[in-house]
Amino acid sequence: MEIKPLHILFTPNWNVASLNDDDQNIQAPNKVVTNQPYWFFKFFPKGTLVDVLPIGKENLMRKFEHKLKFYIIQPIKAFMRRNKYDVVISHGAQSGLIYEMLASFTHKKPLHVMFDIGGLNGARINKTETPIIKFALRKAPVIIVHASRQLDFYKDFYPNLSKKTYFVPFGTDFDYFNRVSGNDHVKHQFISVGYAKRDYQTLCDAFVRADTGDYTLCIVGDTSLSNKYKEFENIQFFPKVPISKLLEMTVESAAVFVPLPEYKYSYGQMTILQSMAMGKPLIVTRTTSTADYIDKAPGVIKTEPYDVSSMVEAINNVCSMPHEQLREIGASNSTFVKNMFNEQQMAVRVYDIICKHLCANQNE
């Protein structure tokens, strides 16, 4: 059965700017530009319409939602508008669970697709919260995850959802990040980026033990360890910086380090793929979230979670490489991402899943 161009309501668990003219300093997920398709939906068939319903401004209700760890107003608005659409897509269970629970009490509803980024409830299983989540999802929406190991989580704890849960690798906007790639002005520095879910303790402990020569480590986005390592001049901490500055610092770095704790859900993938698209070698902790993306990557050195010795060995390996070798393995990373983890591939897979379930619903 042929699927006509879709009308989609997209509810992300972040805010999205509405722009009349494009701004390259804002990444695609964070902006809706007049007369331009939104984010990866630009690769959906011509005629697809996407309305974006963000989480809204900070207020007293939002403070309550933060404590609750779920959004309320956004999914209620989505529920009230749902019948105008062929598909409602929730990006994150924070937005999707309340919507799905409301929609589950109705007989007829549009297809609901939920990207599960945070493992539903941080992949926690307990006697209080898990039954509530199971009740909210009892009608089984379509679920998309970005880490294949999450599929086992659903098989073990949410078997009724497992048949409608799919692993779709995250795809990065290769052209956006590759446009600022370059190795002509590389400094003797490494960069590590992120303000949450980073294991900077292991990285810093390893860096002070490694044979780093005159290399400097720049940690951007988290300054919580700055006092602890203030005596080490070769470790520098920076608060959050604009995307333009971050890209500049990444271009100037010889390699990118992504030290991660182990969580059983998706995080850190954007940083990894974006850095590879920019032609950088990487050191990455192999976790549930990253294994799919780095196991076959030609220019990624893998470390084990919380393992200082493993991190020291990886840093020594990178520091011993001549500039030309770093450039070569960085370039191989760029080609790898372009071929294996690009935004168009993600869009096609998501669209195919939507079509599969729309056809199944029409045939019921």
Buried (B, 14 or more C-beta within 10 A) or exposed (E): EEBEEBBBBBBBBEEBEEEEEEEEEBBBBBBBBEEEBBBBBBBBEEEBBBBBBBBBEEEEEBEEBEEEEBBBBBBEBBBEBBEEBBBBBBBBBBBBBBBBBBBBEEEEBBBBBBBBBBBBBEBEEEEEBBEEBBEBBEBBBBBBBBBEBBBEBBEEBBEEBBEBBBBBBBBBBBEBBBEBBEBEEBBBBBBBBBEEEBBBBBBBBBBBBBEBEEBBBBBBBBBEBBEEBEEEEBBBBBEEBEEEEBBBBBBBBBBBBBBBBBBBBBBBBBBBBBBBBBBBBBBBBBBBBBBBBBEEBBBBBBBBBBBBEBBBBBBBEBBEBEEEEBBBBBBBBBBBBBEBBBBEBBBBBBBEBBBBBBEEEEEE
